[in-house]
Amino acid sequence: MTPDPRYLYLSRGHEESLAHLIYGTGPNGGFVQLTGEVGTGKTMLVRSLLEQNLENVDIALIFNPRLSRRAFMAAICDELGIKYVGPPYSLKQLTDNLSHHLLKTHAAGRNTVLVVDEAQNLSPRVLEQVRMLTNLETSQHKLLRIILVGQPELQQLLARKDMRQVAQRITARYHLCPLSRRETVRYIRHRLTVSGNREDLFTSSALRLVYHLSRGVPRIINTICERTLLAIFATGAKRAGPRLVWRAAREVRGSGVVLGKLDRLMPVLLIVFSTAVIAWFLMPLFTDSKPESGEVVADVLDRPSKVEHELSLPPRPSPEPEASPVIPPESGAKVVSVLLQPESAPAVTVLPVPEAIDTLPEAGLPVDLEGQIAHVADSKRAVHLRLFDLWGKSIKLLSSESASTGRCCSS
């Protein structure tokens, strides 16, 4: 695609760059350096400078600076219409002819500007010759203004120690950066408007994808959009979406270049994935040993009320052994002491003597219960009988004298 100045979109960077170029053509221009990445629009700006129709300005434009010193000086003379004898021609003759021409144009009130595009291709010897041309001056003005336009390699070339004399002569520098995402959208719509097409031929997602694939470089934007417009015509679509833009980018730049941009994201994705896996494995350790943050906050908030409640409660009494049941005195029975039972024996409920007698079985014992009760001196005998019966033990009654003591034998 040719650098047509009609399609120039003056972003912030391009506007600054053009201002530097115009400054370099003025009476105090001196030596100006403009650099930028490949395809950012440097040549377009140079073409636009020529379209400015600056008054009283003669411009010598060198597009191919990969020349020898003589060939470079001859190219300058050709651009300015200076006659010389040769080939063969001497470097001194070319320099003298150029100096005479510059003095005439300065006397006529005109400024002469030398613009070198792709200046990163200049050899150190030619750069030294360019520095010598800056010595063509009067007591007040430079006879030749010089503008070097090139890629970032030009900065590296001028940063060399043997090029410090040239670098010190430069009075203005500017580096042109790619477009931002917003500028990319406006740039595409500007070119569509200039060409007479609708501004909405690309969807918003398609424009974002164009910026992602081109990184804001105008030359790449132009090629992707041109191929996308051809796809719209071929498919009959009304607007271009991300799918058409992706296909156009693959055809223009190759699948390897497009996928290479995604490969740069792989280290980040791997780090995120590995972090998530490690966190998933370590999560049980933290959740088992520590309470949740919500529980901690709730416990802290409730702690003052808990402390106040504990302070208001009376001291809890120590547990006491369970007391034996008390028989009221009006029942006519005496207090019964309960014998300890074996661990395997079931729980026994001790009842008063009358109730205990009523609950005794009427049959099953080899003795006469009514006659036995008549010889019982106290209620302890009835309790023993009930306990032995519950334990499944057989008893043998003794004589009345022994019975009065309350003793019995069991088997």
C-alpha positions in Angstrom: 0.0 0.0 0.0 1.4 3.4 -1.0 1.8 6.2 1.6 -1.0 8.4 0.3 -1.0 11.7 2.3 -4.8 11.9 2.0 -5.2 9.1 4.4 -3.0 10.6 7.1 -4.5 10.3 10.5 -3.0 12.8 12.9 -2.9 10.9 16.1 -1.0 12.5 19.0 2.2 10.9 18.0 1.9 11.7 14.3 0.9 15.3 15.0 4.0 15.7 17.1 6.2 14.1 14.5 4.9 16.3 11.7 5.4 19.3 13.9 9.1 18.3 14.3 9.5 17.9 10.6 8.0 21.3 9.9 10.2 22.8 12.6 13.2 21.3 10.8 12.4 23.2 7.7 12.3 26.6 9.4 15.1 29.1 9.7 16.2 27.6 13.1 15.7 24.0 12.1 19.3 22.8 12.2 19.5 19.0 12.7 16.3 17.0 13.5 16.0 13.2 14.1 12.8 11.3 13.8 12.7 7.6 14.6 10.0 4.9 14.9 9.3 1.2 14.5 8.7 -0.4 11.1 5.3 0.5 9.7 4.4 3.3 12.1 4.0 5.9 9.3 7.4 7.7 9.0 7.3 7.8 5.2 3.7 8.9 5.2 4.8 11.9 7.4 7.6 12.7 5.0 5.1 12.6 2.1 2.8 14.8 4.0 5.7 17.2 4.6 6.1 17.5 0.9 2.4 18.2 0.5 2.5 21.1 2.8 3.7 23.4 0.0 5.9 25.3 2.4 6.9 28.7 1.0 10.5 29.4 0.3 11.6 25.9 1.1 13.6 23.6 -1.2 13.6 19.9 -0.2 16.1 17.3 -1.3 14.7 13.8 -0.4 17.0 10.7 -0.3 15.1 7.4 0.0 18.0 5.1 -0.5 20.9 6.2 1.6 22.9 3.0 1.2 25.4 4.9 -0.9 29.1 5.9 -0.9 30.1 9.4 0.0 30.4 10.5 -3.7 27.1 8.8 -4.7 25.4 10.4 -1.7 26.6 13.9 -2.6 25.7 13.3 -6.2 22.1 12.3 -5.2 21.8 15.6 -3.2 22.9 17.6 -6.2 20.4 15.8 -8.4 17.5 16.5 -6.1 18.4 20.2 -5.9 19.1 20.5 -9.7 22.8 21.3 -9.2 25.0 20.6 -12.2 28.3 18.8 -11.9 30.8 17.2 -14.2 31.2 13.4 -14.1 31.4 10.6 -13.7 34.0 10.4 -12.7 33.6 13.2 -10.2 35.4 14.2 -7.1 34.0 14.7 -3.7 35.5 18.2 -3.5 33.8 19.3 -6.7 30.4 18.1 -5.5 30.8 19.8 -2.1 31.9 23.1 -3.8 29.0 23.0 -6.2 26.5 22.4 -3.3 28.0 25.2 -1.2 27.7 27.7 -4.1 24.1 26.7 -4.6 23.2 27.1 -0.9 24.7 30.5 -0.8 22.6 31.6 -3.8 19.3 30.2 -2.3 20.1 31.8 1.1 20.6 35.1 -0.6 17.3 34.7 -2.4 15.6 34.1 1.0 15.0 30.4 0.6 15.7 27.5 2.9 17.2 24.3 1.7 16.3 21.0 3.6 17.9 17.6 3.2 15.6 14.8 4.3 17.1 11.3 4.5 14.6 8.5 4.9 15.7 5.0 6.1 18.7 6.8 7.7 19.6 3.7 9.7 21.2 2.4 6.5 23.8 5.2 6.4 27.3 4.1 6.8 29.5 5.8 9.4 31.5 7.5 6.7 28.4 8.9 5.0 27.2 10.1 8.4 30.5 11.9 8.9 30.0 13.5 5.5 26.5 14.6 6.6 28.1 16.2 9.7 30.5 18.1 7.5 27.5 19.5 5.6 26.2 21.1 8.8 29.3 23.3 8.7 28.0 25.0 5.6 26.6 28.1 7.4 26.8 31.8 7.7 27.4 33.8 10.9 23.7 33.6 11.7 22.0 30.7 9.9 22.6 27.2 8.7 22.7 27.0 4.9 21.5 23.3 4.9 18.8 21.9 7.3 19.1 18.2 7.8 16.3 15.7 8.9 17.2 12.1 9.5 14.2 9.7 9.5 14.8 6.1 10.4 14.1 3.0 12.6 15.3 2.6 16.2 18.6 1.2 14.8 19.4 4.9 14.0 19.5 5.7 17.7 21.9 2.8 18.3 24.1 4.0 15.4 24.3 7.6 16.7 25.0 6.3 20.3 28.3 4.9 19.2 31.4 6.7 20.5 32.8 7.5 17.1 29.4 9.1 16.2 29.3 11.4 19.1 30.2 14.4 17.0 27.1 13.8 14.8 24.9 13.2 17.8 25.9 16.4 19.4 24.7 18.4 16.3 21.2 17.1 16.6 18.9 19.8 18.0 15.5 18.0 18.1 14.6 14.3 18.5 11.3 12.5 18.5 10.3 8.8 18.6 7.0 7.8 17.0 5.2 5.1 18.8 2.4 2.8 17.6 -1.3 3.7 17.9 -3.3 3.0 21.1 -6.5 1.0 21.0 -8.7 4.0 20.8 -6.5 5.6 18.1 -6.6 2.4 16.2 -10.4 2.5 16.1 -10.4 6.1 15.0 -7.7 5.4 12.4 -9.7 2.6 10.7 -12.9 4.7 10.7 -11.0 7.7 9.3 -9.6 5.7 6.4 -13.1 4.2 5.7 -14.5 7.7 5.6 -11.8 9.1 3.3 -12.4 6.1 0.9 -16.1 6.8 0.8 -17.2 3.7 2.8 -19.3 3.3 5.9 -17.7 3.7 9.2 -19.5 0.7 10.7 -18.1 -2.0 8.4 -16.3 -3.5 11.4 -17.9 -4.5 14.6 -16.5 -3.4 18.0 -15.1 -6.8 18.7 -13.5 -7.0 15.3 -11.8 -3.6 15.9 -10.5 -4.8 19.2 -9.1 -7.9 17.5 -7.4 -5.8 14.8 -5.7 -3.8 17.5 -4.6 -7.0 19.3 -3.2 -8.6 16.1 -1.5 -5.4 14.8 -0.4 -3.9 18.2 -1.3 -0.5 16.7 1.2 -0.5 13.8 -0.6 1.3 10.9 1.0 -0.8 8.2 -0.3 -4.0 9.7 -3.7 -2.5 10.4 -3.9 -1.5 6.7 -3.1 -5.0 5.4 -5.4 -6.8 7.8 -8.3 -4.4 7.1 -7.8 -4.6 3.3 -7.9 -8.4 3.4 -11.0 -8.3 5.6 -12.8 -5.9 3.3 -12.1 -8.4 0.4 -13.5 -11.2 2.6 -16.7 -9.1 3.2 -17.1 -8.7 -0.6 -16.5 -12.4 -1.3 -18.9 -13.7 1.4 -21.6 -11.1 0.9 -21.5 -10.1 4.6 -22.7 -6.7 5.7 -20.2 -6.2 8.4 -16.9 -7.8 9.4 -16.7 -9.7 12.7 -13.9 -11.2 14.6 -14.0 -14.4 12.5 -13.3 -12.6 9.2 -10.6 -10.5 10.8 -8.9 -13.7 12.2 -9.0 -15.4 8.8 -7.6 -12.3 7.2 -4.8 -12.0 9.6 -3.8 -15.6 9.1 -3.8 -15.2 5.3 -1.8 -11.9 5.5 0.7 -12.7 8.2 0.6 -16.5 8.4 -0.8 -18.8 11.1 2.6 -19.0 12.8 2.8 -15.2 13.4 -0.8 -15.0 14.6 -0.4 -18.0 17.0 3.0 -16.6 18.1 1.2 -13.8 19.8 -0.9 -16.3 21.8 2.3 -18.3 22.6 3.5 -15.3 24.6 0.5 -15.7 26.9 1.3 -19.3 27.6 3.8 -18.6 30.5 1.2 -16.5 32.2 -1.5 -19.1 31.8 0.8 -21.8 33.1 1.6 -19.8 36.2 -2.1 -19.1 36.9 -3.0 -22.8 36.4 -0.2 -24.1 38.6 -1.2 -21.6 41.4 -4.8 -22.7 41.2 -3.8 -26.4 41.5 -1.5 -25.8 44.5 -4.2 -23.7 46.2 -6.7 -26.5 45.7 -4.4 -29.1 47.3 -3.5 -26.9 50.2 -7.1 -25.7 50.9 -8.0 -28.7 53.2 -5.0 -27.9 55.5 -6.2 -24.4 56.1 -9.9 -25.2 56.3 -9.4 -28.1 58.9 -7.0 -26.2 61.2 -8.5 -22.8 61.1 -12.1 -21.6 61.4 -13.7 -19.7 58.6 -13.3 -16.0 58.6 -17.0 -15.5 59.1 -16.9 -17.7 62.3 -13.9 -15.8 63.6 -15.7 -12.5 63.2 -18.9 -13.8 64.7 -17.0 -15.2 67.7 -15.2 -11.9 68.2 -18.4 -10.0 68.0 -20.2 -12.3 70.5 -17.3 -12.5 72.9 -18.3 -9.5 75.1 -21.9 -10.8 75.5 -20.6 -14.3 76.4 -18.2 -12.8 79.0 -21.0 -10.7 80.5 -23.3 -13.7 80.7 -20.7 -15.9 82.4 -20.0 -13.2 84.9 -23.7 -12.9 85.8 -24.3 -16.6 86.4 -23.8 -18.0 89.9 -21.2 -20.6 90.5 -22.3 -24.0 89.5 -22.6 -26.4 92.5 -20.5 -29.5 92.6 -22.4 -32.7 92.0 -23.4 -34.7 95.1 -24.1 -38.4 95.4 -27.8 -39.2 95.0 -29.5 -39.5 98.3 -31.5 -42.5 99.4 -35.2 -42.2 99.2 -36.7 -41.0 102.4 -39.8 -42.7 103.8 -42.2 -40.4 105.5 -42.7 -41.2 109.2 -46.5 -41.4 108.9 -46.2 -44.5 106.7 -45.1 -46.5 109.8 -42.1 -47.8 108.0 -38.5 -47.4 109.0 -35.6 -46.2 106.8 -34.2 -49.0 104.7 -30.5 -49.3 103.9 -29.9 -50.7 100.4 -27.3 -53.4 99.9 -24.8 -52.9 97.1 -25.7 -54.8 94.0 -23.3 -56.6 91.7 -22.5 -54.8 88.4 -24.5 -57.3 86.4 -27.6 -57.0 88.6 -30.4 -54.8 87.3 -31.4 -51.6 89.0 -33.6 -52.1 92.1 -36.3 -49.8 93.3 -36.7 -49.9 97.0 -40.2 -49.6 98.2 -41.7 -49.2 101.7 -42.4 -52.4 103.5 -46.2 -52.6 103.0 -45.7 -52.0 99.3 -42.8 -54.4 99.1 -45.0 -57.1 100.7 -47.8 -56.4 98.3 -45.5 -56.9 95.4 -44.1 -60.2 96.5 -45.2 -63.1 94.3 -47.9 -65.3 95.8 -46.3 -68.6 94.6 -43.0 -69.9 93.6 -41.2 -69.8 97.0 -40.8 -73.0 99.0 -41.8 -71.2 102.3 -45.0 -69.8 103.7 -44.6 -66.0 103.3 -47.4 -65.1 105.7 -45.9 -67.1 108.5 -42.4 -65.7 107.8 -43.6 -62.1 107.9 -45.0 -62.7 111.3 -41.5 -63.4 112.7 -39.9 -60.4 111.0 -38.7 -57.9 113.7 -38.1 -55.1 111.2 -38.4 -54.3 107.6 -34.9 -55.4 106.8 -36.0 -59.0 106.5 -38.6 -58.2 103.9 -36.0 -56.3 101.9 -33.6 -59.2 102.0 -36.3 -61.5 100.8 -37.1 -59.3 97.9 -33.5 -58.8 96.9 -32.7 -62.6 97.0 -35.9 -63.2 95.0 -34.8 -60.7 92.4 -31.3 -62.1 92.2 -32.7 -65.6 91.7 -31.2 -67.0 94.9 -33.0 -69.5 97.1 -33.1 -68.9 100.9 -33.4 -71.2 103.9 -35.1 -69.9 107.0 -33.4 -70.6 110.4 -34.9 -70.9 113.8 -36.9 -68.2 115.4 -34.0 -67.2 117.5 -31.9 -66.7 114.5 -34.7 -65.1 112.7 -35.1 -62.5 115.4 -31.5 -61.4 114.6 -32.4 -61.0 111.0 -29.9 -63.5 109.6 -30.6 -66.0 106.8 -28.7 -68.3 104.6 -28.6 -68.3 100.9 -27.5 -70.8 98.3 
